[in-house]
Structure formats: C-alpha cells, structure tokens
Amino acid sequence: MNNKILDTYEIENLEDCIPSIEEMYKFKFEKGETQNVKNFDEFCNLIISKIDFENVESCTSQQAFYKLRNSLIEEKITEKENIKLETKLTEIFPRKNRIELVKRVENNIGFKLNILLPPTIIFYTLVLLSVTSLIFLFINFKFGILGIAISIFGFYLCSWFGKEIELETLKELVEKITLENYLEVRTQKNTVNKSELKDVITNWFVENADIEKEKLISATFK
C-alpha cells in the first residue's frame, strides 16, 4: 500500500464535513478529539464509537428501498410491479410534472431527495458569474455585489425549478438515500448496523469531501 498523505485542501474538506456528519448521526465531537487521528480508518472508527445507538444487524439499503417503494405507491405515482432497482427515474418522474411528483414523495417520506438539478449550462453560467463577481469586488464593488446577488438568486430559483435528474436508476437513488438519510430510513428507530456503517460513512465522505475512495482509505492525515 502506498504511503500517501492527504493534502491541506483535502483535510480542510474533511473538516468542513464534520458538522454535517455530527448532525446526521446525532453526536458531537469534544474539542480536540480528532487531533490525534492518523488516518481515515481511525477517523471512521471514532465516528462510529460516538454513535450511541443499538446495533441491529439489518440491511439499511433494503429498508430504504421499501420506504421509497411504499411512498411511490401511497402517492399513486406508479404501481408496485413497476418499482424495481433497475427502473429508470425518468420513468417514475416524467419531466412534465417532475417537480410536483418529487415534492409529493419528499413530503411522504419525510426528507429531501435532492435529485433535481438545473440544466448544466445554467449551473455553470451561475458558477462563472459568482467567480467573476468575487473578482469584481476588488475592481468595482457595486458591480461585484450586484453579480453576487444575481447569482445567489439564480441558485435559489434553480433549487425550486430545476428539472434535470443526474441519477439514472432507482438503485442509485436508494444508495443516495441510504448515505444521506441513514437513521431516517432505519425501520427500527435509534438503531444502526455497525457491520455496514463504516462503508456507508466512507462513501458519504467520498461524495461530500471530493476525495477518491482509494486515496481516502489508504492515505494518512499527517
């Protein structure tokens, strides 16, 4: 195994994720508790040790699938026989009324799915506008502030009216739900399955800290 070290930017990304993981799993690190952690494996074990819930050996992704399937059936969005892991999300959520259908499922299931995105060209145009506006703050403050305000408003509209779906299948949505709403989809409340939890937490950090999985699990922090 190569002796890789995470760079400062990657370490900062991990640190930025800590408040979210604390909120998701309902715990709080003590001051300085993570300072002596040498690698991600130790960090992951520390997180799991802080999660004070009963260990129940049941598959969370399976429970996420059942919860999503029941929601789709209860909201009369599709029939049970049409709900399979390989089912395309575009078939479940047709573009014409996609926003309404997704909101109905979210209200039923009790949390956001976060699957709707603006068209790529609009998203990157807003990103470019944001970066340009930040630069303009040092050239013409008023124009810089105006550009930032427009980009913020644009992102706000995108969060309400975006219709694009980046995920392809129901299986991908189930995986996303499991990573982002682990405790909420557990059938037995205030329980975790510790045999699967390390992999779930690892994949969540890969997605949110923007670090390749192989590097994350093999590199040291210092």
Secondary structure by P-SEA (a helix, b strand, c coil): cccccccaaaaaaaaaaaaaaaaaaccccccccccccccaaaaaaaaaaacbbbbbbccaaaaaaaaaaaaaaaacccccccccccccccccccccaaaaaaaaaaaaaccccccccccaaaaaaaaaaaaaaaaaccccaaaaaaaaaaaaaaaaaaaccccccccccaaaaaaaaaaccccccccccccccccaaaaaaaaaaaaaccccaaaaaccccc
